[in-house]
Every structure is written in C-alpha cells, then in structure tokens.
Amino acid sequence: MAKVGIFFGTDTGNTRRIAKDIATALGSAIAAKPVNVRNASVTDMLAYDMLILGTPTYGEGLLPGLSTGNATESWEEFLPTLAGQDFSGKKVAIYGLGNQKGYPTEFVDAVFYLYEQFKHCGATIIGEWATEGYHFKASKAVVDGRFVGLALDQENQKDLTPERLDTWLKMLAEAWD
C-alpha cells in the first residue's frame, strides 16, 4: 500500500490531535506525517494516491480561515487553489469536528465543502459514516442519509472518538486495498 497523506486545518489544535492519532494508528509505514494545510500545496497532496483530510467547522457552518478569526490561513484559503486540478485516481477520506449541541443546524458542515471540492476535482470519496448516535438537526455533510466522512464531536462525545476512529480507519483500510 502506498503512503497515505494526512492534511488538516486547525487553529485550536483539536483537528491536529486527531490527525496525529490517525497517523499513529496507521503507523509510519502507511501514514505520512500529518501536515497543516496552511503549510501545504496542491502538489504536496497530488503526491499521494490516498488522502485523509480533516477540518473543524467554525461558527455557523464555516470552514476555518482568516475570515473566521483564525490566526493563519487554512482550508478557506486553500480550497480555491484546487480549481482546475485533477485528483482522478485519488481516494480521499474526510473527518470533521463539530459541536452538535452548540450548532445543531450546522453540525460538521465544513466536511461537505471539502467533499464537494475534491469530488469536483475527480477524487473518489471514501469513508462515509452513519448518522446514528448523533443528536443534531441538520448538516450539509449528510448526503443520501449518511455523513460524507467521519463526524467527531470533541465537546459532547469525546469518549466515543477512539472507537469511532478505530472503526473508520478499518473501513478505510478495506477501501484502500
């Protein structure tokens, strides 16, 4: 199996911690060292056949970036650089952090924006996740009754994260073979 590239956007560090947990769980033979998207280029991502992308959702369903008060650039500034890029043949899995109690009508919405952009660039999106066990009213990240990636709530369901992550990574491993 080729190495998996792990890219994340974060300002507070929660999404970075999950990226590191993913890299540790997969091991260095499989996973490259996680990279904050503010330090990445499209060329960096295109070097991998398999990608895991992570994002928090800010406020009312927004991508992290300068307009949301981040100290540095993030997904908001990176996604426009994907215009015209070809990710055909690449498999992309997405995880997102959100707060289903504080933002029940925008829970992990930012995951959808990554999904939409990478799918538009020809990537095969893998790692959809069931909505059971969550308590939210709406999410753009739900397509055909399932999240388009792994949804994590470190504010209200942190205790469920290790099991969810383990199950999701096993699903991804099957999809990569």
Backbone as a ProteinNet text record, in pm:
[ID]
protein_1_A
[PRIMARY]
MAKVGIFFGTDTGNTRRIAKDIATALGSAIAAKPVNVRNASVTDMLAYDMLILGTPTYGEGLLPGLSTGNATESWEEFLPTLAGQDFSGKKVAIYGLGNQKGYPTEFVDAVFYLYEQFKHCGATIIGEWATEGYHFKASKAVVDGRFVGLALDQENQKDLTPERLDTWLKMLAEAWD
[TERTIARY]
83.5	0	88.2	51.6	124.8	95.7	183.7	163.2	38.6	-22.7	-141.6	-98.5	-140.3	-113.9	-223.7	-186.2	-282.5	-265.4	-372.8	-371.4	-489.3	-466	-571	-564.4	-675.2	-681.9	-722	-659.3	-692.2	-639.5	-696.5	-645.1	-624.2	-713.6	-704.2	-623.9	-607.7	-527.6	-605.7	-736.5	-815	-807.4	-818.6	-814	-674.2	-572.7	-434.4	-415.1	-471.1	-458	-520	-632.7	-696.3	-607.9	-549.2	-459.7	-341.8	-286.9	-175.4	-221.1	-342.1	-396.5	-412.1	-457.6	-473.6	-337.4	-239	-105.4	-47	-66.5	-16.5	-86	-218	-294.1	-253.4	-228.8	-190	-44.2	39.9	182.3	258.6	386.3	469.1	495.7	474.4	491.8	377.9	264.2	147	118.9	126.9	87.2	207.1	198.7	298.8	269.6	365.7	347.3	237.2	139.7	32.7	86	20.2	62.1	-56	-31.8	-133.6	-147.1	-268.7	-292.8	-233.2	-214.3	-151.9	-6.6	53.1	190.8	199.2	88.3	81.7	50.7	80.4	44.8	-37	-98.3	-172	-74.9	44.7	146.2	175.7	181.2	203	94.4	-29.7	-141.2	-140.2	-109.3	-109.2	-1.1	93.4	198.7	146.6	25.9	-32.6	-151	-167.5	-286.1	-402.8	-370.6	-473	-452.2	-561.1	-554.7	-657.8	-619.7	-715	-709.1	-824.3	-833.5	-919.4	-875.7	-950.3	-980.1	-1099.5	-1139.4	-1234.7	-1222	-1327.4	-1432.8	-1548.6	-1649.9	-1656.3	-1644.3	-1645.3	-1782.8	-1824.6	-1947.9	-2063.7	-2126.9	-2246.7	-2213.3	-2135.2	-2108.8	-1996.5	-1897.2	-1791.1	-1662.6	-1587.8	-1453.4	-1362	-1257.2	-1161	-1082.4	-1052.1	-976.4	-967.7	-906.5	-886	-1017.4	-1119.8	-1246.6	-1319.7	-1280.5	-1344.3	-1262.5	-1158.3	-1078.4	-954.8	-924.4	-801.4	-680.7	-578.1	-454.8	-378.4	-401.4	-331.9	-431.5	-386.8	-470.5	-501.5	-610	-649.6	-727	-823.8	-899.8	-969.3	-1017.4	-1087.2	-998.2	-871.4	-777.8	-720.9	-714.9	-655.9	-749.4	-876.7	-968.4	-969.5	-964.5	-961.2	-840	-731.6	-612.8	-634.4	-743	-773.1	-841.3	-884.2	-954.5	-871.2	-933	-868	-772.2	-755.9	-665.3	-733.9	-656.2	-711	-669.8	-768.3	-745.7	-803.3	-823.8	-873.2	-776.6	-830.8	-749.2	-706.1	-735.1	-702.1	-822.4	-796	-900.3	-886.2	-997.3	-997	-1099.3	-1054.5	-1141.9	-1135.1	-1248.8	-1256.5	-1311.4	-1251.3	-1308.1	-1329.7	-1429.7	-1459.3	-1500.5	-1465.7	-1503.6	-1612.6	-1709.5	-1819	-1878.5	-1973.3	-2040.8	-2190.6	-2243.5	-2383.5	-2481.9	-2440.1	-2529.5	-2524.1	-2404.9	-2389.1	-2432.5	-2416.7	-2450.4	-2526.8	-2646.6	-2720.2	-2770.5	-2772.3	-2819.5	-2705.1	-2581	-2463.1	-2358	-2398.9	-2303.4	-2212.4	-2084.7	-1976.8	-2000.1	-2064.7	-2089.5	-1961.7	-1850.8	-1726.7	-1680.1	-1714.6	-1679.2	-1736.3	-1857.1	-1921.2	-1840.4	-1784.4	-1710.4	-1584.8	-1517.4	-1402.9	-1450.5	-1556	-1614.8	-1649.3	-1721.1	-1767.2	-1649.9	-1549.2	-1437	-1351.2	-1319.1	-1234.6	-1309.6	-1437	-1517.3	-1520.6	-1538	-1538.4	-1405.1	-1297.5	-1164.5	-1136.9	-1237.9	-1224.4	-1185.9	-1167.2	-1129.3	-1245.1	-1210.7	-1309.9	-1316.5	-1433.9	-1451.9	-1491.4	-1417.9	-1446.4	-1466.8	-1516.7	-1526.8	-1654.6	-1763.1	-1890.6	-1923	-2005.2	-2028.3	-2175.7	-2227.1	-2368.1	-2398.1	-2521.4	-2564.6	-2618.9	-2636.1	-2687.3	-2590.3	-2646	-2564.2	-2530	-2576.6	-2554.1	-2689	-2684.2	-2806.1	-2793.7	-2831.1	-2822.8	-2948.3	-2973.6	-3093.7	-3065.8	-2948.6	-2915.9	-2764.9	-2722.9	-2581.7	-2570.9	-2496.4	-2469.1	-2387	-2316.5	-2229.9	-2306.7	-2438.5	-2520.7	-2572	-2530.2	-2572.1	-2627.6	-2745.7	-2812.2	-2820.2	-2847	-2870.6	-2746.5	-2627.4	-2502.4	-2407.9	-2321.3	-2216.7	-2120.2	-2067.3	-1972.3	-1832	-1816.9	-1691.1	-1719.9	-1616.9	-1631.7	-1663	-1770.8	-1810.9	-1767.9	-1695	-1649	-1692.4	-1735.1	-1776	-1692.9	-1582.9	-1491.6	-1546.1	-1651.4	-1713.7	-1813.3	-1891	-2003	-1992.2	-1909	-1896.7	-1750.7	-1662.8	-1519.6	-1490.6	-1567.3	-1545.6	-1573.4	-1648.9	-1679.7	-1576.5	-1490.7	-1394.9	-1301.7	-1237.2	-1143.6	-1209	-1326.7	-1394.2	-1438	-1493	-1534.8	-1415.2	-1306.4	-1186.4	-1132.1	-1125.8	-1076.9	-1163	-1293.3	-1385.4	-1371	-1362	-1349.4	-1219.5	-1109.2	-980.8	-980.9	-1048.9	-1061	-1141.2	-1245.7	-1324.5	-1238.7	-1158.1	-1072.3	-969.8	-912.1	-812.2	-870.2	-995.5	-1061.2	-1081.2	-1114.6	-1137.6	-1008.1	-894.7	-765.8	-706.5	-748.3	-690.3	-735.4
-117.9	0	124.4	220.8	347.3	427.5	519.4	603.1	688.5	713	796.8	936.3	1037	1175.1	1223.8	1286.4	1338.6	1489.7	1561.1	1707.3	1756.4	1860.5	1910.9	2062.6	2122.1	2265	2278.9	2371.3	2389.2	2523.2	2571.4	2689.7	2658.8	2577	2544.6	2418.5	2332.2	2212.1	2083	2088.2	1964.6	1878.4	1938.8	1863.4	1807	1879.5	1831.8	1709.1	1712.6	1597.5	1472.1	1487.7	1373	1325.3	1418.2	1379.9	1299.2	1341.4	1267.4	1130	1123.5	994	899.6	953.4	873.8	822.7	911.6	872	765.2	779	679.5	546	549.4	425.3	353.1	427.5	366.3	323.1	393.3	361.9	433.2	455.5	533.2	461.9	330.7	259.2	290.7	332.5	360.7	510.7	579.7	720.5	813.6	915.6	1021.9	1110	1188.1	1281	1381.3	1403.5	1499	1639.7	1709	1842.5	1938.8	2052.2	2156.6	2213.5	2226.6	2270.1	2408.8	2489.5	2621.1	2608	2489.9	2464.1	2369.9	2349.1	2251.5	2319.2	2245.4	2289.7	2179	2211.5	2111.4	2001.3	2038.5	1940.4	1842.1	1891.9	1802.6	1696.2	1737.1	1642.6	1545.5	1595.8	1510.5	1402.4	1414.4	1314.2	1183.2	1184.8	1065.8	1014.1	882.4	822.6	817.5	827.6	822.9	939.3	1008.1	1124	1112.2	1158.7	1179.4	1328	1392	1536.2	1564.6	1658.3	1691.4	1839.3	1869	2008.3	2023.5	2131.8	2165.5	2247.6	2260.5	2352.4	2469.4	2588.5	2708.2	2774.4	2823.1	2900.2	2834.2	2908.9	2860.5	2792.8	2683.7	2600.7	2645.1	2712.8	2769.3	2687	2695.5	2640.6	2726.9	2669.1	2752.8	2837.8	2959.5	3050.3	3187.5	3278.4	3412.2	3484.3	3462.4	3532.3	3481.7	3364.7	3310.8	3341	3421.5	3460.5	3376	3284.3	3206.2	3299.5	3261.5	3340.1	3323.3	3210.2	3182.9	3130.9	3122.4	3068.4	2921.8	2873.5	2734	2689	2601.9	2547.3	2655.5	2759.4	2865.9	2923.5	2939.8	2994.8	2886.8	2762.5	2655	2604.8	2586.8	2525.6	2595.6	2728.8	2792.1	2752.2	2709	2667.6	2534.7	2466	2338.1	2354.4	2475	2498.8	2447.6	2363.2	2309.7	2194.6	2152.8	2042.1	1907.9	1806.2	1673.6	1573.9	1531.6	1432.2	1296.1	1275.6	1146.9	1037.4	925	814	825.9	937.3	957.4	919.1	854.1	823	919.6	982.6	1084.8	1050.1	1050.2	1031.5	1159.4	1198.1	1324.7	1300.6	1367.4	1368.5	1513.5	1533.4	1669.6	1676.4	1788	1813.6	1918.6	1895.4	1989.7	1978	2064.4	2067.6	2055.3	1934.8	1910.2	1977.6	2012.1	2083.2	2233.1	2286.2	2429.7	2476.9	2390.3	2424.4	2308.6	2279.1	2161.2	2170.1	2289.6	2302.2	2320.3	2312.5	2324.7	2220.5	2112.2	2014.3	1960.7	1974.2	1933.9	1975.7	2089.5	2138.3	2151.9	2190.1	2213.2	2087.7	1970.1	1844.9	1844.5	1896	1898.5	1980.5	2092.6	2178.3	2108.3	2031.4	1953.2	1844.1	1774.2	1668.5	1722.5	1832.2	1890.8	1930.5	1995.4	2043.6	1929.1	1831.8	1721.6	1630.6	1612.4	1533.5	1604.5	1735.2	1814.8	1801.8	1781.1	1764.8	1620.5	1533.1	1397	1291.3	1328	1229.9	1135	1014.7	918.9	938.2	973.1	998.4	867.7	831	709.9	747.3	653.4	675.1	738.3	717.6	772.8	709.8	779.1	740	755.5	662.4	663.6	782.5	827.9	940.2	894.3	763.7	713.2	745.2	779.1	808.8	956.6	1037.5	1182	1249.6	1369.7	1444.4	1585.9	1600.2	1728.5	1743.4	1863.9	1889.4	1889	1938.7	1945.7	1949.1	1899.8	1904.6	1895	1986.9	1978.8	1854.3	1802.5	1686.3	1555.3	1559.7	1440	1436.8	1334.9	1314.4	1172.3	1159.3	1028.7	958.2	1036.2	981	943.9	973.3	940.5	1060.7	1072.6	1173.7	1135.2	1233.2	1205.8	1177.6	1181	1149.4	1125.3	1101.4	1075.1	1203.8	1202.1	1316.9	1292.5	1389.4	1379.4	1503.2	1481.8	1591.5	1582.4	1656.3	1652.7	1730.2	1805.9	1881.3	1796.6	1716.4	1645.6	1493.5	1437.6	1292.3	1248.3	1315.1	1284.7	1139	1084.5	945.5	845.4	886.3	798	806.7	906.4	928.6	810.1	752.5	642.6	525.4	485.6	373.7	411.2	530.8	575.8	581.7	635.8	648.4	511.5	420.7	285.7	215.6	223	160	222.1	354.5	426.1	389.2	384.7	351	208.8	117.4	-19.5	-19.6	60.9	72.8	128.6	229.2	289.7	189.7	111.8	11.8	-85.6	-124.1	-215.1	-145.8	-18.1	57.4	85.4	87.8	113.5	-9.2	-125.2	-248	-272.1
0	0	0	-82	-86.4	40.1	70.9	189.3	173.6	287.6	295.9	339.9	267.1	306.1	398.7	507.5	604.5	610.5	578.1	577.6	660.5	737.7	826.4	833.3	871.3	900.4	1045.8	1116.1	1258	1306.2	1412.1	1479.2	1627	1682.6	1825.3	1851.4	1751.5	1767.4	1779.4	1795.6	1809.4	1684.4	1569	1443.7	1420.3	1461.6	1453.1	1542.1	1662.6	1752.6	1690.7	1626.2	1560.2	1445	1368.7	1258.6	1312.6	1424.7	1484.9	1533.6	1590.2	1632.8	1513.7	1401.2	1279.6	1232.8	1228.2	1183.9	1275	1404.1	1499.7	1479.6	1463	1444.8	1316.3	1209.7	1082.1	1082.1	1155.3	1159.8	1050.4	1075.1	982	849.4	844.9	718.2	621.4	676.3	593.8	584.3	696.5	700.3	700.7	618.6	622.2	743.5	781.8	893.5	857.6	946.8	917.4	891.1	798.3	757.8	769.3	833.2	837.6	696.6	649.6	512.1	484.9	588.7	567.3	521.1	544	503.2	383	316	206.9	74.2	-31.7	-166.8	-233	-343	-419.9	-463.6	-503.1	-544.3	-431.4	-308.2	-193.3	-186.4	-204.6	-197.9	-314.6	-431.6	-550.7	-545.8	-456.1	-441.8	-382.3	-328.2	-264.1	-344.5	-345	-407.5	-310.3	-180.4	-76.4	19	49.5	138.2	249.5	366.2	475.3	506.6	500.8	521.8	644	726.7	846.6	856.9	908	926.8	1043.3	1117.8	1211.9	1137.9	1197.4	1145.6	1242.6	1190.6	1273.9	1270.5	1385.1	1394.5	1324.9	1241.6	1173.8	1041.7	1049.8	933.3	843.7	896.8	813.7	816.5	706.6	701.3	787	844.4	915.2	815.6	856.3	771.3	833.9	764.8	818.3	848.8	767.7	791.7	915.4	965.1	1085.9	1211.1	1194.7	1309.6	1333.3	1242.3	1257.4	1253	1325.2	1325.6	1194.1	1125.3	1000	896.3	772.3	665.4	691.7	630.2	647.4	522.6	540.8	427.6	345.6	409.8	337.9	226.5	256.1	157.7	65.6	112.3	32.7	-77.7	-45.2	-143.4	-279.3	-287	-419.9	-504.6	-442.2	-519.1	-590.7	-558.1	-622.9	-758.2	-789.7	-915.8	-1033.4	-1115	-1233.7	-1208.9	-1084.5	-1053	-1077.5	-1109.5	-1139	-1030.5	-952	-847.6	-888	-1016.8	-1065	-1021.6	-976.6	-930.8	-785.3	-722	-580.2	-495	-382.6	-285.8	-169.4	-133.8	-29.7	76.9	201.7	317.2	400.3	456.7	529.3	669.2	765.5	900.8	941.3	1025.1	1067.3	1212.1	1274.1	1411.7	1414.8	1501.9	1517.3	1655.9	1683.2	1812	1786.5	1806.3	1772.1	1867	1988.6	2081.3	2058.7	2040.7	2020.9	1882.7	1783.7	1644.6	1580.7	1629.9	1583.1	1439.7	1380.4	1242.5	1143.3	1192.4	1105.7	1142.1	1204	1256.2	1145.9	1161.3	1070.1	923.6	903.6	767.6	685.2	747.8	672.4	599.4	650.4	583.1	441.5	426.6	295.3	195.5	239.6	147.2	93.7	178.6	130.9	35.6	75.7	-7.4	-146	-148.1	-273.9	-363.8	-307.4	-387.8	-441.5	-355.5	-401.6	-498.3	-476.8	-571.8	-707.3	-705	-828.1	-903.1	-828.3	-888.9	-931.4	-920.8	-971.4	-870.4	-743.9	-641.2	-612.2	-572.4	-523.2	-372.5	-323.7	-180.9	-112.9	-8.8	67.2	214.1	292.4	436.2	483.9	409.3	458.3	592.7	671.3	810	846.3	924.2	966.4	1058.1	1055.8	1140.7	1276	1294	1421.2	1534	1650.8	1767.1	1782.8	1690.6	1697.2	1723.3	1778.5	1811.5	1754.5	1628.7	1559.5	1475	1427.6	1347.8	1197.9	1158.4	1015.8	996.6	880	842.9	691.8	632.1	488.5	456.8	558.6	538.5	528.7	541.5	524.8	380.9	308.2	169.1	161.2	110.1	99.9	235.6	340.2	472.8	552.5	500.6	571.5	565.4	667.2	660.2	548.1	477.3	369.7	424	554.2	621.2	768.5	844.2	987	1062.5	1140.1	1221.7	1365.6	1421.9	1559.9	1637.5	1760.6	1848.2	1975.6	1978.3	2092.7	2212.2	2192.5	2301.5	2379.1	2309.3	2371	2368.5	2280.3	2268.8	2254.5	2324.6	2315.6	2350.3	2442.1	2483.7	2371.8	2270.3	2157.9	2044.6	2049.9	1941.7	1917.2	2019	1989.5	1915.6	1958.3	1891.8	1750.2	1734.9	1601.6	1507.5	1555.7	1473.3	1434.4	1528.3	1501.6	1396.2	1412.2	1316.7	1178.3	1173.1	1045.6	974.7	1049.8	987.5	933.2	999.5	947.2	817	811.3	688.5	575.3	606.6	504	452.4	541.9	501.8	400.6	419.4	323.9	189.8	192.2	68.6	-6.3	64.1	0.6	-65.6	-23.3	-80.3	-222.2
[MASK]
+++++++++++++++++++++++++++++++++++++++++++++++++++++++++++++++++++++++++++++++++++++++++++++++++++++++++++++++++++++++++++++++++++++++++++++++++++++++++++++++++++++++++++++++++

